[in-house]
Amino acid sequence: MPRRKRKKLSLSRFFTAIGDFVIRTGERTGRVIPVKQAEEIKPKDELTRRLLEIKRLELMREEEIREEMRAREEERWEEREELKRPLSERLSDLFYGILRKPADKLVSSFKGLSADLYRANMNIAPERYVAFVIGAGMIAGITGIVFGFLLRLPVVFAILAGFMGFLFTFAIGKSYPRRRAFARSVEVNRMLPYALRHMATQLTSGIGLPETMVSVSTADYGALSEEFGRTIHDVNAGMSMEEALEALDQRVNSEPLRRAIRQILRTLRTGGDLSRTLNVLADETAYEMRMKLRDYVQSLNLMTMIYMFASAVVPSMLMVVLMIMSSRGGGGMPPQTAGVLYLVLLPFMLFYFVFMIKRFEPRL
């Protein structure tokens, strides 16, 4: 028994010694390998770091190039948007920077200019429009003076021509917004029956009133489509439909449109068949237009006879009277007076007569 125990103890000590040796060897190897791995991996990490840095710089450069291209595209877009603005608006900004003080002083003399610009759908501030009118008048005045000198007129007449050019341009510019608003009202009256039938057809098919107005605004009804577009814009900006329609009534001076707006508002408040009412209003508006055209055609026959008499008979009768008076050797008319009468007075009278005929023409 003692020998077996000794053998067992010697074997256990042997295997224990071998195990300790293996463990110590493994620990030493574990200490050596990380050092070697660190020495081998460190250059690889440095290379990777440099590659990542280069890649980061490339990405930054690409981002800078992309930002630069985006900025250039925005500048081009702004230039395109600027070119889309009317020439009068761009010139008004230019003249206002030069003529700010006189424009601010004269804007009070343009009565109702703000309302006229709003009705004429001209997106220009009153001060800037006054500056534009003054600038255009100055250009016309300088042009008149230059032409006067080119035609070798006396200095007084050249300056007078420039002054008249300035006054004429200033007067036209002052009345232009009102005349444009009136022209838009006339165009609205002409297109209103077709637009009302358009709306009635869409309402009959079950489409709502806002969608119907959007359809009219995108159709080709001229100023009426623009006004409906402004109304839809007001609704999208937060106004109610009733407030937007009332603003449309204030913008456009049109009695048929005012009746249609009142009927639409009444229907929105109380209910009813709006499509049928709009059809009736369209028929009434078209009938009124036909009656105006018939009255104008009937009056045109009489005005045509008066024009023919004034253009053909009156000059001949005047010539005969002058010949008879000169043949009797007395108080004949001097040749200068006769020349002014035939070359200035009669053409001006005929031109004024044609202008009045054109003015009485119904705006259909």
C-alpha positions as CSV (number, residue, x, y, z in Angstrom):
1,M,0.0,0.0,0.0
2,P,2.7,2.6,0.7
3,R,4.3,1.9,-2.6
4,R,1.0,2.4,-4.5
5,K,0.4,5.7,-2.7
6,R,4.0,6.8,-3.5
7,K,3.4,5.9,-7.2
8,K,0.1,7.8,-7.3
9,L,1.7,10.8,-5.6
10,S,4.7,10.8,-8.0
11,L,2.4,10.6,-11.0
12,S,0.2,13.4,-9.8
13,R,3.2,15.5,-9.1
14,F,4.5,14.8,-12.6
15,F,1.3,15.7,-14.3
16,T,0.9,18.8,-12.1
17,A,4.3,19.9,-13.0
18,I,3.5,19.4,-16.7
19,G,0.3,21.4,-16.3
20,D,2.0,24.2,-14.6
21,F,4.6,24.3,-17.3
22,V,1.9,24.4,-20.0
23,I,0.1,27.2,-18.1
24,R,3.2,29.3,-17.7
25,T,4.1,28.8,-21.3
26,G,0.6,29.9,-22.4
27,E,0.8,32.9,-20.2
28,R,4.1,33.9,-21.7
29,T,2.8,33.3,-25.2
30,G,-0.3,35.4,-24.4
31,R,2.0,38.2,-23.3
32,V,4.2,38.0,-26.4
33,I,1.4,37.6,-29.0
34,P,-0.5,40.8,-28.2
35,V,2.8,42.7,-28.4
36,K,3.5,41.1,-31.8
37,Q,-0.1,41.7,-32.9
38,A,0.1,45.3,-31.8
39,E,3.4,45.7,-33.7
40,E,1.9,44.1,-36.8
41,I,-1.6,45.7,-36.6
42,K,-0.4,49.2,-35.7
43,P,0.9,49.9,-39.2
44,K,-2.4,48.6,-40.6
45,D,-4.4,50.8,-38.3
46,E,-2.3,53.8,-39.3
47,L,-2.9,53.0,-43.0
48,T,-6.6,52.6,-42.4
49,R,-6.7,55.8,-40.5
50,R,-5.0,57.6,-43.3
51,L,-7.4,56.1,-45.9
52,L,-10.4,57.0,-43.8
53,E,-9.0,60.6,-43.5
54,I,-8.6,60.8,-47.2
55,K,-12.1,59.4,-47.7
56,R,-13.4,62.0,-45.2
57,L,-11.7,64.8,-47.1
58,E,-13.1,63.5,-50.4
59,L,-16.6,63.4,-48.9
60,M,-16.1,66.9,-47.5
61,R,-14.9,68.1,-50.9
62,E,-17.9,66.5,-52.6
63,E,-20.2,68.1,-50.1
64,E,-18.6,71.5,-50.7
65,I,-19.0,71.0,-54.4
66,R,-22.6,70.0,-53.9
67,E,-23.3,73.1,-51.8
68,E,-21.6,75.3,-54.3
69,M,-23.7,73.8,-57.1
70,R,-26.8,74.2,-55.0
71,A,-26.0,77.9,-54.4
72,R,-25.4,78.5,-58.1
73,E,-28.7,76.8,-58.9
74,E,-30.5,79.0,-56.3
75,E,-28.9,82.1,-57.9
76,R,-30.0,81.0,-61.3
77,W,-33.5,80.3,-60.0
78,E,-33.6,83.8,-58.4
79,E,-32.5,85.3,-61.7
80,R,-35.3,83.4,-63.5
81,E,-37.8,84.5,-60.9
82,E,-36.6,88.1,-61.3
83,L,-37.0,87.9,-65.1
84,K,-40.5,86.6,-64.7
85,R,-41.5,89.9,-63.0
86,P,-43.0,92.5,-65.3
87,L,-40.6,95.1,-66.6
88,S,-42.6,97.9,-65.0
89,E,-42.1,96.4,-61.5
90,R,-38.3,96.0,-62.1
91,L,-38.0,99.6,-63.4
92,S,-40.1,100.9,-60.5
93,D,-37.6,99.3,-58.1
94,L,-34.7,100.9,-60.0
95,F,-36.3,104.4,-60.2
96,Y,-37.4,104.3,-56.6
97,G,-33.8,103.9,-55.5
98,I,-32.9,107.1,-57.4
99,L,-36.1,109.2,-56.9
100,R,-37.1,108.1,-53.4
101,K,-37.6,111.7,-52.0
102,P,-39.8,113.2,-54.8
103,A,-41.8,110.0,-55.1
104,D,-42.6,110.0,-51.3
105,K,-43.7,113.7,-51.6
106,L,-45.8,113.3,-54.7
107,V,-47.6,110.0,-53.7
108,S,-50.3,112.0,-51.8
109,S,-51.3,113.8,-55.1
110,F,-52.2,110.5,-56.7
111,K,-55.6,110.1,-55.2
112,G,-56.9,106.5,-54.9
113,L,-53.6,105.1,-56.4
114,S,-53.4,102.2,-53.9
115,A,-56.9,101.0,-54.6
116,D,-56.4,101.4,-58.4
117,L,-53.2,99.4,-58.3
118,Y,-55.0,96.7,-56.3
119,R,-57.9,96.5,-58.7
120,A,-55.5,96.5,-61.7
121,N,-53.6,93.6,-60.2
122,M,-50.3,95.5,-60.3
123,N,-48.1,94.3,-57.5
124,I,-46.3,97.6,-57.0
125,A,-46.2,99.9,-54.0
126,P,-47.7,103.3,-54.6
127,E,-44.4,105.1,-53.9
128,R,-42.5,102.9,-56.3
129,Y,-45.1,103.4,-59.0
130,V,-44.9,107.2,-58.6
131,A,-41.1,106.9,-58.9
132,F,-41.6,104.9,-62.1
133,V,-43.9,107.5,-63.5
134,I,-41.5,110.3,-62.7
135,G,-38.6,108.4,-64.2
136,A,-40.5,107.6,-67.4
137,G,-41.5,111.3,-67.7
138,M,-37.9,112.4,-67.3
139,I,-36.8,109.9,-70.0
140,A,-39.6,111.2,-72.3
141,G,-38.6,114.8,-71.6
142,I,-34.9,114.2,-72.3
143,T,-35.9,112.4,-75.5
144,G,-38.0,115.3,-76.6
145,I,-35.2,117.8,-76.0
146,V,-32.7,115.6,-78.0
147,F,-35.1,115.3,-80.9
148,G,-35.7,119.1,-80.8
149,F,-32.0,119.7,-81.2
150,L,-31.7,117.0,-83.9
151,L,-34.4,118.8,-85.8
152,R,-32.5,122.1,-85.3
153,L,-35.4,123.7,-83.5
154,P,-34.8,126.8,-81.4
155,V,-33.7,126.1,-77.9
156,V,-37.0,127.4,-76.5
157,F,-39.0,125.0,-78.7
158,A,-36.7,122.1,-77.9
159,I,-37.1,122.7,-74.1
160,L,-40.9,123.1,-74.6
161,A,-41.0,119.8,-76.5
162,G,-39.2,118.1,-73.6
163,F,-41.5,119.7,-71.1
164,M,-44.6,118.6,-73.0
165,G,-43.2,115.1,-73.3
166,F,-42.7,115.0,-69.6
167,L,-46.3,116.2,-68.9
168,F,-47.8,113.9,-71.4
169,T,-46.0,110.8,-70.0
170,F,-46.8,111.8,-66.4
171,A,-50.5,112.2,-67.2
172,I,-50.7,108.9,-68.9
173,G,-48.8,107.1,-66.1
174,K,-51.0,108.7,-63.5
175,S,-54.2,107.5,-65.1
176,Y,-52.9,104.1,-66.3
177,P,-53.9,102.0,-63.2
178,R,-57.4,103.3,-63.3
179,R,-57.7,102.7,-67.1
180,R,-56.3,99.2,-66.6
181,A,-58.7,98.4,-63.8
182,F,-61.6,99.6,-66.1
183,A,-60.3,97.5,-69.0
184,R,-60.2,94.4,-66.6
185,S,-63.8,95.1,-65.6
186,V,-64.8,95.2,-69.2
187,E,-63.1,91.9,-69.9
188,V,-64.7,90.4,-66.9
189,N,-68.1,91.4,-68.2
190,R,-67.4,89.9,-71.6
191,M,-66.2,86.6,-70.2
192,L,-68.7,86.3,-67.3
193,P,-71.6,84.5,-69.1
194,Y,-69.2,81.7,-70.2
195,A,-67.7,81.4,-66.8
196,L,-71.1,81.2,-65.1
197,R,-72.2,78.4,-67.4
198,H,-68.9,76.7,-66.7
199,M,-69.6,76.9,-63.0
200,A,-73.2,75.8,-63.4
201,T,-72.1,72.7,-65.3
202,Q,-69.6,71.7,-62.8
203,L,-72.0,72.3,-59.8
204,T,-74.6,70.2,-61.6
205,S,-72.1,67.3,-61.8
206,G,-71.6,67.4,-58.1
207,I,-68.4,69.3,-57.8
208,G,-68.1,71.7,-54.9
209,L,-67.9,75.5,-55.2
210,P,-64.2,75.9,-54.3
211,E,-63.2,73.2,-56.8
212,T,-65.4,74.9,-59.4
213,M,-63.7,78.3,-58.8
214,V,-60.3,76.6,-59.1
215,S,-61.4,75.2,-62.4
216,V,-62.5,78.7,-63.6
217,S,-59.2,80.2,-62.4
218,T,-57.2,77.7,-64.5
219,A,-59.4,78.1,-67.6
220,D,-58.8,80.7,-70.3
221,Y,-61.1,83.5,-69.2
222,G,-58.6,86.3,-69.1
223,A,-58.9,88.8,-66.2
224,L,-61.8,86.8,-64.7
225,S,-59.6,83.7,-64.3
226,E,-57.0,85.9,-62.6
227,E,-59.5,87.3,-60.2
228,F,-60.8,83.9,-59.4
229,G,-57.2,82.8,-58.8
230,R,-56.7,85.7,-56.4
231,T,-59.9,84.7,-54.6
232,I,-58.7,81.1,-54.2
233,H,-55.4,82.5,-52.9
234,D,-57.2,84.5,-50.3
235,V,-59.1,81.4,-49.2
236,N,-55.9,79.4,-48.9
237,A,-54.3,82.3,-46.9
238,G,-57.0,81.9,-44.2
239,M,-60.0,84.0,-45.3
240,S,-63.4,82.5,-45.4
241,M,-65.2,82.0,-48.7
242,E,-67.6,84.8,-48.0
243,E,-64.8,87.3,-47.1
244,A,-62.9,86.3,-50.3
245,L,-66.0,86.8,-52.5
246,E,-66.7,90.2,-50.9
247,A,-63.0,91.2,-51.6
248,L,-63.6,90.1,-55.2
249,D,-66.7,92.3,-55.4
250,Q,-64.7,95.3,-54.2
251,R,-61.8,94.7,-56.6
252,V,-63.9,94.4,-59.8
253,N,-66.4,97.1,-60.7
254,S,-68.9,94.9,-62.6
255,E,-72.6,94.8,-61.9
256,P,-73.2,91.3,-63.4
257,L,-70.4,89.9,-61.3
258,R,-71.8,91.7,-58.3
259,R,-75.2,90.0,-58.8
260,A,-73.5,86.6,-59.2
261,I,-71.5,87.1,-56.0
262,R,-74.6,88.1,-54.1
263,Q,-76.4,85.1,-55.3
264,I,-73.5,82.8,-54.4
265,L,-73.3,84.3,-50.9
266,R,-77.1,84.0,-50.4
267,T,-76.9,80.3,-51.4
268,L,-74.0,79.7,-49.0
269,R,-76.0,81.2,-46.1
270,T,-79.5,79.8,-46.9
271,G,-79.0,77.0,-49.3
272,G,-80.6,76.4,-52.8
273,D,-79.9,75.3,-56.3
274,L,-76.9,77.4,-57.2
275,S,-76.3,75.8,-60.6
276,R,-79.8,76.8,-61.9
277,T,-79.4,80.3,-60.6
278,L,-76.0,80.8,-62.3
279,N,-77.5,79.6,-65.6
280,V,-80.2,82.2,-65.2
281,L,-77.7,84.9,-64.5
282,A,-75.6,83.8,-67.5
283,D,-78.6,84.1,-69.8
284,E,-79.5,87.6,-68.3
285,T,-76.0,88.8,-68.8
286,A,-75.8,87.6,-72.4
287,Y,-79.2,89.2,-73.1
288,E,-78.0,92.5,-71.8
289,M,-74.9,92.3,-74.0
290,R,-77.0,91.6,-77.1
291,M,-79.3,94.6,-76.3
292,K,-76.3,96.9,-75.9
293,L,-74.9,95.7,-79.2
294,R,-78.2,96.2,-81.0
295,D,-78.6,99.7,-79.6
296,Y,-75.0,100.6,-80.7
297,V,-75.6,99.2,-84.2
298,Q,-78.7,101.3,-84.6
299,S,-77.0,104.5,-83.4
300,L,-74.0,103.7,-85.6
301,N,-76.0,104.2,-88.8
302,L,-76.8,107.8,-87.9
303,M,-73.2,108.5,-86.8
304,T,-71.8,107.1,-90.0
305,M,-74.0,109.5,-92.0
306,I,-72.8,112.4,-89.9
307,Y,-69.2,111.4,-90.4
308,M,-69.6,111.1,-94.2
309,F,-71.2,114.5,-94.3
310,A,-68.5,116.1,-92.2
311,S,-65.6,114.5,-94.1
312,A,-66.9,114.9,-97.7
313,V,-69.6,117.6,-97.9
314,V,-68.3,120.2,-95.4
315,P,-64.8,120.6,-97.0
316,S,-66.4,121.0,-100.4
317,M,-69.0,123.5,-99.3
318,L,-66.3,125.5,-97.5
319,M,-64.1,125.5,-100.6
320,V,-67.1,126.8,-102.7
321,V,-67.8,129.5,-100.2
322,L,-64.2,130.7,-100.2
323,M,-64.1,130.8,-104.0
324,I,-67.3,132.8,-104.1
325,M,-66.1,135.3,-101.5
326,S,-62.7,135.7,-103.2
327,S,-64.3,136.2,-106.7
328,R,-66.4,139.2,-105.4
329,G,-63.2,140.8,-104.3
330,G,-63.7,141.4,-100.8
331,G,-63.4,139.8,-97.5
332,G,-61.9,136.5,-98.6
333,M,-60.1,134.2,-96.2
334,P,-56.2,134.4,-96.2
335,P,-54.4,131.4,-97.6
336,Q,-52.7,130.8,-94.3
337,T,-56.0,130.6,-92.5
338,A,-57.5,128.3,-95.1
339,G,-54.4,126.0,-94.9
340,V,-54.7,125.8,-91.1
341,L,-58.4,125.1,-91.4
342,Y,-58.0,122.3,-93.9
343,L,-54.8,120.7,-92.6
344,V,-55.4,121.0,-88.9
345,L,-58.9,121.8,-87.8
346,L,-60.9,119.5,-90.1
347,P,-58.6,116.4,-89.5
348,F,-58.7,117.0,-85.8
349,M,-62.5,117.3,-85.9
350,L,-62.8,114.0,-87.8
351,F,-60.4,112.3,-85.5
352,Y,-62.3,113.4,-82.5
353,F,-65.5,112.2,-84.1
354,V,-64.0,108.7,-84.7
355,F,-62.8,108.7,-81.1
356,M,-66.3,109.4,-79.8
357,I,-67.7,106.6,-82.0
358,K,-65.1,104.2,-80.6
359,R,-65.8,105.4,-77.1
360,F,-69.5,104.6,-77.4
361,E,-68.8,101.1,-78.6
362,P,-70.1,98.5,-76.1
363,R,-67.4,96.5,-74.4
364,L,-68.4,93.0,-75.3
